[in-house]
Amino acid sequence: MARKKISTTIYITPEQYELLKALNQKTKVPVAEYIRQGIDLVLEKYKAQLPGQATFDELS
């Protein structure tokens, strides 16, 4: 079952839009899905900076 999604507005460059649309046309994956995947990559990269994400080693 799909999770509920929250609507938001983002601004991307025309170049980003054109590349995402080309990718969408080739793969039929929605542009919004690629944007969500990009957000997940950024959150994973910076997860140590998120509150409540300290590891046991960091607490020692």
mmCIF file as Biopython writes it, N, C-alpha, C and O atoms, coordinates in Angstrom:
data_model
#
loop_
_atom_site.group_PDB
_atom_site.id
_atom_site.type_symbol
_atom_site.label_atom_id
_atom_site.label_alt_id
_atom_site.label_comp_id
_atom_site.label_asym_id
_atom_site.label_entity_id
_atom_site.label_seq_id
_atom_site.pdbx_PDB_ins_code
_atom_site.Cartn_x
_atom_site.Cartn_y
_atom_site.Cartn_z
_atom_site.occupancy
_atom_site.B_iso_or_equiv
_atom_site.auth_seq_id
_atom_site.auth_asym_id
_atom_site.pdbx_PDB_model_num
ATOM 1   N N  . MET A ? 1  ? 0.840  -1.177 0.000   1.0 0.0 1  A 1 
ATOM 2   C CA . MET A ? 1  ? 0.000  0.000  0.000   1.0 0.0 1  A 1 
ATOM 3   C C  . MET A ? 1  ? 0.889  1.245  0.000   1.0 0.0 1  A 1 
ATOM 4   O O  . MET A ? 1  ? 1.833  1.334  0.785   1.0 0.0 1  A 1 
ATOM 5   N N  . ALA A ? 2  ? 0.593  2.190  -0.865  1.0 0.0 2  A 1 
ATOM 6   C CA . ALA A ? 2  ? 1.394  3.409  -0.978  1.0 0.0 2  A 1 
ATOM 7   C C  . ALA A ? 2  ? 1.201  4.291  0.252   1.0 0.0 2  A 1 
ATOM 8   O O  . ALA A ? 2  ? 0.107  4.391  0.807   1.0 0.0 2  A 1 
ATOM 9   N N  . ARG A ? 3  ? 2.287  4.919  0.654   1.0 0.0 3  A 1 
ATOM 10  C CA . ARG A ? 3  ? 2.217  5.836  1.794   1.0 0.0 3  A 1 
ATOM 11  C C  . ARG A ? 3  ? 1.641  7.170  1.349   1.0 0.0 3  A 1 
ATOM 12  O O  . ARG A ? 3  ? 1.790  7.568  0.193   1.0 0.0 3  A 1 
ATOM 13  N N  . LYS A ? 4  ? 0.986  7.854  2.270   1.0 0.0 4  A 1 
ATOM 14  C CA . LYS A ? 4  ? 0.428  9.170  1.975   1.0 0.0 4  A 1 
ATOM 15  C C  . LYS A ? 4  ? 1.582  10.126 1.682   1.0 0.0 4  A 1 
ATOM 16  O O  . LYS A ? 4  ? 2.625  10.072 2.332   1.0 0.0 4  A 1 
ATOM 17  N N  . LYS A ? 5  ? 1.388  10.982 0.718   1.0 0.0 5  A 1 
ATOM 18  C CA . LYS A ? 5  ? 2.409  11.950 0.330   1.0 0.0 5  A 1 
ATOM 19  C C  . LYS A ? 5  ? 1.919  13.354 0.626   1.0 0.0 5  A 1 
ATOM 20  O O  . LYS A ? 5  ? 0.723  13.637 0.563   1.0 0.0 5  A 1 
ATOM 21  N N  . ILE A ? 6  ? 2.851  14.222 0.947   1.0 0.0 6  A 1 
ATOM 22  C CA . ILE A ? 6  ? 2.552  15.618 1.235   1.0 0.0 6  A 1 
ATOM 23  C C  . ILE A ? 6  ? 2.943  16.441 0.015   1.0 0.0 6  A 1 
ATOM 24  O O  . ILE A ? 6  ? 4.038  16.282 -0.524  1.0 0.0 6  A 1 
ATOM 25  N N  . SER A ? 7  ? 2.064  17.302 -0.408  1.0 0.0 7  A 1 
ATOM 26  C CA . SER A ? 7  ? 2.325  18.168 -1.548  1.0 0.0 7  A 1 
ATOM 27  C C  . SER A ? 7  ? 3.213  19.335 -1.124  1.0 0.0 7  A 1 
ATOM 28  O O  . SER A ? 7  ? 3.005  19.931 -0.068  1.0 0.0 7  A 1 
ATOM 29  N N  . THR A ? 8  ? 4.194  19.652 -1.947  1.0 0.0 8  A 1 
ATOM 30  C CA . THR A ? 8  ? 5.067  20.796 -1.695  1.0 0.0 8  A 1 
ATOM 31  C C  . THR A ? 8  ? 5.505  21.385 -3.031  1.0 0.0 8  A 1 
ATOM 32  O O  . THR A ? 8  ? 5.346  20.759 -4.079  1.0 0.0 8  A 1 
ATOM 33  N N  . THR A ? 9  ? 6.041  22.562 -2.984  1.0 0.0 9  A 1 
ATOM 34  C CA . THR A ? 9  ? 6.537  23.221 -4.188  1.0 0.0 9  A 1 
ATOM 35  C C  . THR A ? 9  ? 8.048  23.285 -4.125  1.0 0.0 9  A 1 
ATOM 36  O O  . THR A ? 9  ? 8.620  23.654 -3.099  1.0 0.0 9  A 1 
ATOM 37  N N  . ILE A ? 10 ? 8.696  22.923 -5.225  1.0 0.0 10 A 1 
ATOM 38  C CA . ILE A ? 10 ? 10.148 23.047 -5.325  1.0 0.0 10 A 1 
ATOM 39  C C  . ILE A ? 10 ? 10.473 23.827 -6.594  1.0 0.0 10 A 1 
ATOM 40  O O  . ILE A ? 10 ? 9.667  23.911 -7.520  1.0 0.0 10 A 1 
ATOM 41  N N  . TYR A ? 11 ? 11.651 24.384 -6.609  1.0 0.0 11 A 1 
ATOM 42  C CA . TYR A ? 11 ? 12.121 25.094 -7.795  1.0 0.0 11 A 1 
ATOM 43  C C  . TYR A ? 11 ? 13.368 24.399 -8.287  1.0 0.0 11 A 1 
ATOM 44  O O  . TYR A ? 11 ? 14.321 24.206 -7.533  1.0 0.0 11 A 1 
ATOM 45  N N  . ILE A ? 12 ? 13.361 24.021 -9.559  1.0 0.0 12 A 1 
ATOM 46  C CA . ILE A ? 12 ? 14.523 23.390 -10.168 1.0 0.0 12 A 1 
ATOM 47  C C  . ILE A ? 12 ? 14.908 24.199 -11.394 1.0 0.0 12 A 1 
ATOM 48  O O  . ILE A ? 12 ? 14.119 24.997 -11.900 1.0 0.0 12 A 1 
ATOM 49  N N  . THR A ? 13 ? 16.109 23.986 -11.857 1.0 0.0 13 A 1 
ATOM 50  C CA . THR A ? 13 ? 16.568 24.721 -13.030 1.0 0.0 13 A 1 
ATOM 51  C C  . THR A ? 13 ? 15.910 24.161 -14.289 1.0 0.0 13 A 1 
ATOM 52  O O  . THR A ? 13 ? 15.453 23.018 -14.297 1.0 0.0 13 A 1 
ATOM 53  N N  . PRO A ? 14 ? 15.861 24.953 -15.337 1.0 0.0 14 A 1 
ATOM 54  C CA . PRO A ? 14 ? 15.319 24.434 -16.603 1.0 0.0 14 A 1 
ATOM 55  C C  . PRO A ? 14 ? 16.083 23.200 -17.085 1.0 0.0 14 A 1 
ATOM 56  O O  . PRO A ? 14 ? 15.493 22.284 -17.658 1.0 0.0 14 A 1 
ATOM 57  N N  . GLU A ? 15 ? 17.384 23.179 -16.852 1.0 0.0 15 A 1 
ATOM 58  C CA . GLU A ? 15 ? 18.193 22.028 -17.275 1.0 0.0 15 A 1 
ATOM 59  C C  . GLU A ? 15 ? 17.796 20.768 -16.493 1.0 0.0 15 A 1 
ATOM 60  O O  . GLU A ? 15 ? 17.676 19.686 -17.067 1.0 0.0 15 A 1 
ATOM 61  N N  . GLN A ? 16 ? 17.595 20.921 -15.187 1.0 0.0 16 A 1 
ATOM 62  C CA . GLN A ? 16 ? 17.158 19.789 -14.381 1.0 0.0 16 A 1 
ATOM 63  C C  . GLN A ? 16 ? 15.797 19.289 -14.858 1.0 0.0 16 A 1 
ATOM 64  O O  . GLN A ? 16 ? 15.568 18.084 -14.956 1.0 0.0 16 A 1 
ATOM 65  N N  . TYR A ? 17 ? 14.909 20.214 -15.149 1.0 0.0 17 A 1 
ATOM 66  C CA . TYR A ? 17 ? 13.573 19.841 -15.609 1.0 0.0 17 A 1 
ATOM 67  C C  . TYR A ? 17 ? 13.642 19.076 -16.929 1.0 0.0 17 A 1 
ATOM 68  O O  . TYR A ? 17 ? 12.997 18.040 -17.087 1.0 0.0 17 A 1 
ATOM 69  N N  . GLU A ? 18 ? 14.414 19.584 -17.859 1.0 0.0 18 A 1 
ATOM 70  C CA . GLU A ? 18 ? 14.513 18.934 -19.173 1.0 0.0 18 A 1 
ATOM 71  C C  . GLU A ? 18 ? 15.095 17.527 -19.053 1.0 0.0 18 A 1 
ATOM 72  O O  . GLU A ? 18 ? 14.624 16.598 -19.709 1.0 0.0 18 A 1 
ATOM 73  N N  . LEU A ? 19 ? 16.117 17.373 -18.216 1.0 0.0 19 A 1 
ATOM 74  C CA . LEU A ? 19 ? 16.719 16.046 -18.038 1.0 0.0 19 A 1 
ATOM 75  C C  . LEU A ? 19 ? 15.753 15.091 -17.330 1.0 0.0 19 A 1 
ATOM 76  O O  . LEU A ? 19 ? 15.663 13.917 -17.687 1.0 0.0 19 A 1 
ATOM 77  N N  . LEU A ? 20 ? 15.039 15.598 -16.332 1.0 0.0 20 A 1 
ATOM 78  C CA . LEU A ? 20 ? 14.054 14.749 -15.656 1.0 0.0 20 A 1 
ATOM 79  C C  . LEU A ? 20 ? 12.927 14.340 -16.600 1.0 0.0 20 A 1 
ATOM 80  O O  . LEU A ? 20 ? 12.489 13.190 -16.573 1.0 0.0 20 A 1 
ATOM 81  N N  . LYS A ? 21 ? 12.459 15.256 -17.425 1.0 0.0 21 A 1 
ATOM 82  C CA . LYS A ? 21 ? 11.406 14.929 -18.389 1.0 0.0 21 A 1 
ATOM 83  C C  . LYS A ? 21 ? 11.893 13.906 -19.406 1.0 0.0 21 A 1 
ATOM 84  O O  . LYS A ? 21 ? 11.147 13.001 -19.781 1.0 0.0 21 A 1 
ATOM 85  N N  . ALA A ? 22 ? 13.141 14.040 -19.855 1.0 0.0 22 A 1 
ATOM 86  C CA . ALA A ? 22 ? 13.697 13.067 -20.803 1.0 0.0 22 A 1 
ATOM 87  C C  . ALA A ? 22 ? 13.784 11.689 -20.152 1.0 0.0 22 A 1 
ATOM 88  O O  . ALA A ? 22 ? 13.473 10.676 -20.779 1.0 0.0 22 A 1 
ATOM 89  N N  . LEU A ? 23 ? 14.206 11.662 -18.898 1.0 0.0 23 A 1 
ATOM 90  C CA . LEU A ? 23 ? 14.280 10.405 -18.165 1.0 0.0 23 A 1 
ATOM 91  C C  . LEU A ? 23 ? 12.892 9.798  -18.002 1.0 0.0 23 A 1 
ATOM 92  O O  . LEU A ? 23 ? 12.710 8.593  -18.172 1.0 0.0 23 A 1 
ATOM 93  N N  . ASN A ? 24 ? 11.920 10.634 -17.673 1.0 0.0 24 A 1 
ATOM 94  C CA . ASN A ? 24 ? 10.532 10.197 -17.543 1.0 0.0 24 A 1 
ATOM 95  C C  . ASN A ? 24 ? 10.006 9.597  -18.847 1.0 0.0 24 A 1 
ATOM 96  O O  . ASN A ? 24 ? 9.357  8.551  -18.834 1.0 0.0 24 A 1 
ATOM 97  N N  . GLN A ? 25 ? 10.281 10.245 -19.948 1.0 0.0 25 A 1 
ATOM 98  C CA . GLN A ? 25 ? 9.785  9.757  -21.231 1.0 0.0 25 A 1 
ATOM 99  C C  . GLN A ? 25 ? 10.415 8.417  -21.599 1.0 0.0 25 A 1 
ATOM 100 O O  . GLN A ? 25 ? 9.767  7.574  -22.219 1.0 0.0 25 A 1 
ATOM 101 N N  . LYS A ? 26 ? 11.654 8.223  -21.226 1.0 0.0 26 A 1 
ATOM 102 C CA . LYS A ? 26 ? 12.345 6.974  -21.542 1.0 0.0 26 A 1 
ATOM 103 C C  . LYS A ? 26 ? 11.932 5.841  -20.609 1.0 0.0 26 A 1 
ATOM 104 O O  . LYS A ? 26 ? 11.786 4.701  -21.048 1.0 0.0 26 A 1 
ATOM 105 N N  . THR A ? 27 ? 11.740 6.146  -19.319 1.0 0.0 27 A 1 
ATOM 106 C CA . THR A ? 27 ? 11.507 5.095  -18.326 1.0 0.0 27 A 1 
ATOM 107 C C  . THR A ? 27 ? 10.052 4.974  -17.882 1.0 0.0 27 A 1 
ATOM 108 O O  . THR A ? 27 ? 9.658  3.952  -17.321 1.0 0.0 27 A 1 
ATOM 109 N N  . LYS A ? 28 ? 9.255  6.009  -18.130 1.0 0.0 28 A 1 
ATOM 110 C CA . LYS A ? 28 ? 7.857  6.086  -17.671 1.0 0.0 28 A 1 
ATOM 111 C C  . LYS A ? 28 ? 7.747  6.169  -16.148 1.0 0.0 28 A 1 
ATOM 112 O O  . LYS A ? 28 ? 6.663  5.977  -15.597 1.0 0.0 28 A 1 
ATOM 113 N N  . VAL A ? 29 ? 8.852  6.450  -15.471 1.0 0.0 29 A 1 
ATOM 114 C CA . VAL A ? 29 ? 8.837  6.682  -14.026 1.0 0.0 29 A 1 
ATOM 115 C C  . VAL A ? 29 ? 8.506  8.159  -13.825 1.0 0.0 29 A 1 
ATOM 116 O O  . VAL A ? 29 ? 9.122  9.013  -14.461 1.0 0.0 29 A 1 
ATOM 117 N N  . PRO A ? 30 ? 7.543  8.482  -12.951 1.0 0.0 30 A 1 
ATOM 118 C CA . PRO A ? 30 ? 7.170  9.886  -12.767 1.0 0.0 30 A 1 
ATOM 119 C C  . PRO A ? 30 ? 8.339  10.742 -12.268 1.0 0.0 30 A 1 
ATOM 120 O O  . PRO A ? 30 ? 9.178  10.282 -11.494 1.0 0.0 30 A 1 
ATOM 121 N N  . VAL A ? 31 ? 8.374  11.984 -12.724 1.0 0.0 31 A 1 
ATOM 122 C CA . VAL A ? 31 ? 9.402  12.935 -12.280 1.0 0.0 31 A 1 
ATOM 123 C C  . VAL A ? 31 ? 9.386  13.049 -10.759 1.0 0.0 31 A 1 
ATOM 124 O O  . VAL A ? 31 ? 10.444 13.113 -10.133 1.0 0.0 31 A 1 
ATOM 125 N N  . ALA A ? 32 ? 8.212  13.073 -10.168 1.0 0.0 32 A 1 
ATOM 126 C CA . ALA A ? 32 ? 8.103  13.183 -8.705  1.0 0.0 32 A 1 
ATOM 127 C C  . ALA A ? 32 ? 8.823  12.033 -8.006  1.0 0.0 32 A 1 
ATOM 128 O O  . ALA A ? 32 ? 9.403  12.232 -6.939  1.0 0.0 32 A 1 
ATOM 129 N N  . GLU A ? 33 ? 8.795  10.842 -8.585  1.0 0.0 33 A 1 
ATOM 130 C CA . GLU A ? 33 ? 9.488  9.703  -7.981  1.0 0.0 33 A 1 
ATOM 131 C C  . GLU A ? 33 ? 10.997 9.922  -7.997  1.0 0.0 33 A 1 
ATOM 132 O O  . GLU A ? 33 ? 11.679 9.599  -7.025  1.0 0.0 33 A 1 
ATOM 133 N N  . TYR A ? 34 ? 11.516 10.462 -9.079  1.0 0.0 34 A 1 
ATOM 134 C CA . TYR A ? 34 ? 12.951 10.761 -9.133  1.0 0.0 34 A 1 
ATOM 135 C C  . TYR A ? 34 ? 13.322 11.829 -8.103  1.0 0.0 34 A 1 
ATOM 136 O O  . TYR A ? 34 ? 14.379 11.752 -7.477  1.0 0.0 34 A 1 
ATOM 137 N N  . ILE A ? 35 ? 12.464 12.810 -7.931  1.0 0.0 35 A 1 
ATOM 138 C CA . ILE A ? 35 ? 12.726 13.853 -6.928  1.0 0.0 35 A 1 
ATOM 139 C C  . ILE A ? 35 ? 12.716 13.243 -5.528  1.0 0.0 35 A 1 
ATOM 140 O O  . ILE A ? 35 ? 13.581 13.561 -4.712  1.0 0.0 35 A 1 
ATOM 141 N N  . ARG A ? 36 ? 11.744 12.365 -5.239  1.0 0.0 36 A 1 
ATOM 142 C CA . ARG A ? 36 ? 11.719 11.695 -3.932  1.0 0.0 36 A 1 
ATOM 143 C C  . ARG A ? 36 ? 12.976 10.859 -3.710  1.0 0.0 36 A 1 
ATOM 144 O O  . ARG A ? 36 ? 13.526 10.851 -2.609  1.0 0.0 36 A 1 
ATOM 145 N N  . GLN A ? 37 ? 13.432 10.158 -4.744  1.0 0.0 37 A 1 
ATOM 146 C CA . GLN A ? 37 ? 14.653 9.363  -4.626  1.0 0.0 37 A 1 
ATOM 147 C C  . GLN A ? 37 ? 15.865 10.257 -4.354  1.0 0.0 37 A 1 
ATOM 148 O O  . GLN A ? 37 ? 16.750 9.896  -3.577  1.0 0.0 37 A 1 
ATOM 149 N N  . GLY A ? 38 ? 15.896 11.414 -4.995  1.0 0.0 38 A 1 
ATOM 150 C CA . GLY A ? 38 ? 16.978 12.361 -4.747  1.0 0.0 38 A 1 
ATOM 151 C C  . GLY A ? 38 ? 16.978 12.861 -3.317  1.0 0.0 38 A 1 
ATOM 152 O O  . GLY A ? 38 ? 18.035 12.996 -2.701  1.0 0.0 38 A 1 
ATOM 153 N N  . ILE A ? 39 ? 15.802 13.137 -2.790  1.0 0.0 39 A 1 
ATOM 154 C CA . ILE A ? 39 ? 15.687 13.572 -1.397  1.0 0.0 39 A 1 
ATOM 155 C C  . ILE A ? 39 ? 16.179 12.469 -0.469  1.0 0.0 39 A 1 
ATOM 156 O O  . ILE A ? 39 ? 16.891 12.742 0.497   1.0 0.0 39 A 1 
ATOM 157 N N  . ASP A ? 40 ? 15.803 11.225 -0.758  1.0 0.0 40 A 1 
ATOM 158 C CA . ASP A ? 40 ? 16.270 10.099 0.060   1.0 0.0 40 A 1 
ATOM 159 C C  . ASP A ? 40 ? 17.794 9.999  0.047   1.0 0.0 40 A 1 
ATOM 160 O O  . ASP A ? 40 ? 18.400 9.709  1.079   1.0 0.0 40 A 1 
ATOM 161 N N  . LEU A ? 41 ? 18.421 10.233 -1.105  1.0 0.0 41 A 1 
ATOM 162 C CA . LEU A ? 41 ? 19.885 10.194 -1.191  1.0 0.0 41 A 1 
ATOM 163 C C  . LEU A ? 41 ? 20.525 11.275 -0.324  1.0 0.0 41 A 1 
ATOM 164 O O  . LEU A ? 41 ? 21.514 11.016 0.362   1.0 0.0 41 A 1 
ATOM 165 N N  . VAL A ? 42 ? 19.972 12.478 -0.352  1.0 0.0 42 A 1 
ATOM 166 C CA . VAL A ? 42 ? 20.499 13.579 0.467   1.0 0.0 42 A 1 
ATOM 167 C C  . VAL A ? 42 ? 20.305 13.276 1.951   1.0 0.0 42 A 1 
ATOM 168 O O  . VAL A ? 42 ? 21.213 13.504 2.751   1.0 0.0 42 A 1 
ATOM 169 N N  . LEU A ? 43 ? 19.138 12.767 2.324   1.0 0.0 43 A 1 
ATOM 170 C CA . LEU A ? 43 ? 18.889 12.446 3.726   1.0 0.0 43 A 1 
ATOM 171 C C  . LEU A ? 43 ? 19.827 11.349 4.220   1.0 0.0 43 A 1 
ATOM 172 O O  . LEU A ? 43 ? 20.287 11.394 5.361   1.0 0.0 43 A 1 
ATOM 173 N N  . GLU A ? 44 ? 20.110 10.379 3.382   1.0 0.0 44 A 1 
ATOM 174 C CA . GLU A ? 44 ? 21.058 9.320  3.755   1.0 0.0 44 A 1 
ATOM 175 C C  . GLU A ? 44 ? 22.465 9.892  3.918   1.0 0.0 44 A 1 
ATOM 176 O O  . GLU A ? 44 ? 23.179 9.539  4.857   1.0 0.0 44 A 1 
ATOM 177 N N  . LYS A ? 45 ? 22.856 10.766 3.010   1.0 0.0 45 A 1 
ATOM 178 C CA . LYS A ? 45 ? 24.197 11.360 3.056   1.0 0.0 45 A 1 
ATOM 179 C C  . LYS A ? 45 ? 24.400 12.171 4.339   1.0 0.0 45 A 1 
ATOM 180 O O  . LYS A ? 45 ? 25.485 12.146 4.921   1.0 0.0 45 A 1 
ATOM 181 N N  . TYR A ? 46 ? 23.378 12.880 4.776   1.0 0.0 46 A 1 
ATOM 182 C CA . TYR A ? 46 ? 23.496 13.769 5.926   1.0 0.0 46 A 1 
ATOM 183 C C  . TYR A ? 46 ? 22.794 13.242 7.180   1.0 0.0 46 A 1 
ATOM 184 O O  . TYR A ? 46 ? 22.488 14.012 8.091   1.0 0.0 46 A 1 
ATOM 185 N N  . LYS A ? 47 ? 22.540 11.939 7.228   1.0 0.0 47 A 1 
ATOM 186 C CA . LYS A ? 47 ? 21.776 11.394 8.352   1.0 0.0 47 A 1 
ATOM 187 C C  . LYS A ? 47 ? 22.446 11.619 9.700   1.0 0.0 47 A 1 
ATOM 188 O O  . LYS A ? 47 ? 21.755 11.711 10.715  1.0 0.0 47 A 1 
ATOM 189 N N  . ALA A ? 48 ? 23.762 11.710 9.739   1.0 0.0 48 A 1 
ATOM 190 C CA . ALA A ? 48 ? 24.462 11.949 11.007  1.0 0.0 48 A 1 
ATOM 191 C C  . ALA A ? 48 ? 24.150 13.332 11.570  1.0 0.0 48 A 1 
ATOM 192 O O  . ALA A ? 48 ? 24.312 13.560 12.768  1.0 0.0 48 A 1 
ATOM 193 N N  . GLN A ? 49 ? 23.711 14.242 10.735  1.0 0.0 49 A 1 
ATOM 194 C CA . GLN A ? 49 ? 23.399 15.595 11.182  1.0 0.0 49 A 1 
ATOM 195 C C  . GLN A ? 49 ? 21.945 15.754 11.608  1.0 0.0 49 A 1 
ATOM 196 O O  . GLN A ? 49 ? 21.552 16.811 12.102  1.0 0.0 49 A 1 
ATOM 197 N N  . LEU A ? 50 ? 21.153 14.714 11.418  1.0 0.0 50 A 1 
ATOM 198 C CA . LEU A ? 50 ? 19.747 14.777 11.815  1.0 0.0 50 A 1 
ATOM 199 C C  . LEU A ? 50 ? 19.608 14.519 13.309  1.0 0.0 50 A 1 
ATOM 200 O O  . LEU A ? 50 ? 20.366 13.725 13.866  1.0 0.0 50 A 1 
ATOM 201 N N  . PRO A ? 51 ? 18.661 15.169 13.964  1.0 0.0 51 A 1 
ATOM 202 C CA . PRO A ? 51 ? 18.484 14.948 15.402  1.0 0.0 51 A 1 
ATOM 203 C C  . PRO A ? 51 ? 18.079 13.504 15.695  1.0 0.0 51 A 1 
ATOM 204 O O  . PRO A ? 51 ? 17.320 12.888 14.948  1.0 0.0 51 A 1 
ATOM 205 N N  . GLY A ? 52 ? 18.611 12.982 16.810  1.0 0.0 52 A 1 
ATOM 206 C CA . GLY A ? 52 ? 18.245 11.645 17.234  1.0 0.0 52 A 1 
ATOM 207 C C  . GLY A ? 52 ? 18.885 10.527 16.440  1.0 0.0 52 A 1 
ATOM 208 O O  . GLY A ? 52 ? 18.410 9.392  16.487  1.0 0.0 52 A 1 
ATOM 209 N N  . GLN A ? 53 ? 19.956 10.819 15.710  1.0 0.0 53 A 1 
ATOM 210 C CA . GLN A ? 53 ? 20.580 9.830  14.863  1.0 0.0 53 A 1 
ATOM 211 C C  . GLN A ? 53 ? 21.959 9.404  15.340  1.0 0.0 53 A 1 
ATOM 212 O O  . GLN A ? 53 ? 22.716 8.809  14.572  1.0 0.0 53 A 1 
ATOM 213 N N  . ALA A ? 54 ? 22.298 9.692  16.581  1.0 0.0 54 A 1 
ATOM 214 C CA . ALA A ? 54 ? 23.606 9.333  17.113  1.0 0.0 54 A 1 
ATOM 215 C C  . ALA A ? 54 ? 23.734 7.823  17.246  1.0 0.0 54 A 1 
ATOM 216 O O  . ALA A ? 54 ? 22.786 7.143  17.639  1.0 0.0 54 A 1 
ATOM 217 N N  . THR A ? 55 ? 24.908 7.304  16.917  1.0 0.0 55 A 1 
ATOM 218 C CA . THR A ? 55 ? 25.162 5.882  17.070  1.0 0.0 55 A 1 
ATOM 219 C C  . THR A ? 55 ? 25.677 5.604  18.472  1.0 0.0 55 A 1 
ATOM 220 O O  . THR A ? 55 ? 26.062 6.531  19.185  1.0 0.0 55 A 1 
ATOM 221 N N  . PHE A ? 56 ? 25.689 4.363  18.867  1.0 0.0 56 A 1 
ATOM 222 C CA . PHE A ? 56 ? 26.176 3.979  20.187  1.0 0.0 56 A 1 
ATOM 223 C C  . PHE A ? 56 ? 27.619 4.414  20.376  1.0 0.0 56 A 1 
ATOM 224 O O  . PHE A ? 56 ? 27.987 4.877  21.455  1.0 0.0 56 A 1 
ATOM 225 N N  . ASP A ? 57 ? 28.446 4.273  19.334  1.0 0.0 57 A 1 
ATOM 226 C CA . ASP A ? 57 ? 29.866 4.676  19.417  1.0 0.0 57 A 1 
ATOM 227 C C  . ASP A ? 57 ? 30.011 6.164  19.690  1.0 0.0 57 A 1 
ATOM 228 O O  . ASP A ? 57 ? 30.916 6.570  20.420  1.0 0.0 57 A 1 
ATOM 229 N N  . GLU A ? 58 ? 29.141 6.982  19.118  1.0 0.0 58 A 1 
ATOM 230 C CA . GLU A ? 58 ? 29.216 8.426  19.319  1.0 0.0 58 A 1 
ATOM 231 C C  . GLU A ? 58 ? 28.845 8.817  20.755  1.0 0.0 58 A 1 
ATOM 232 O O  . GLU A ? 58 ? 29.270 9.863  21.245  1.0 0.0 58 A 1 
ATOM 233 N N  . LEU A ? 59 ? 28.065 7.985  21.414  1.0 0.0 59 A 1 
ATOM 234 C CA . LEU A ? 59 ? 27.629 8.263  22.770  1.0 0.0 59 A 1 
ATOM 235 C C  . LEU A ? 59 ? 28.659 7.864  23.809  1.0 0.0 59 A 1 
ATOM 236 O O  . LEU A ? 59 ? 28.586 8.326  24.947  1.0 0.0 59 A 1 
ATOM 237 N N  . SER A ? 60 ? 29.619 7.020  23.452  1.0 0.0 60 A 1 
ATOM 238 C CA . SER A ? 60 ? 30.637 6.533  24.399  1.0 0.0 60 A 1 
ATOM 239 C C  . SER A ? 60 ? 31.687 7.577  24.693  1.0 0.0 60 A 1 
ATOM 240 O O  . SER A ? 60 ? 32.609 7.323  25.468  1.0 0.0 60 A 1 
#
